[in-house]
Amino acid sequence: MRCLLPTLLAFLACSAFAADEAPVPLKPFRTQPTPATRTTYVVAEGDTLFSIARKFDRDPKLIQWLNRLDNADVLPVGKVLFIGDATAAR
């Protein structure tokens, strides 16, 4: 069986950038959905995390995680919650 290391090194040497060529910059990786795809909800009197999750067909744990809620039993009235986008649905 032949060793492929010399072939690999020759390939890498031939495919290297010339001294005057600059590498093409990569686009930044987007980790969060764009604002246009985000669904939000304003907490109303009597809302629970479970009732909000049921309205949007989401997992309550997902909404809790998206909004970094330590205590899911305490939802201040008027708080804007991120519900997630279409890819976050169950």
Secondary structure, DSSP 8 states (H G I E B T S, - for coil): ----HHHHHHHHHHTS--TT-----------S--GGG-EEEE--TT--HHHHHHHTT--HHHHHHHTT-S-TT---TT-EEEEE-GGG--
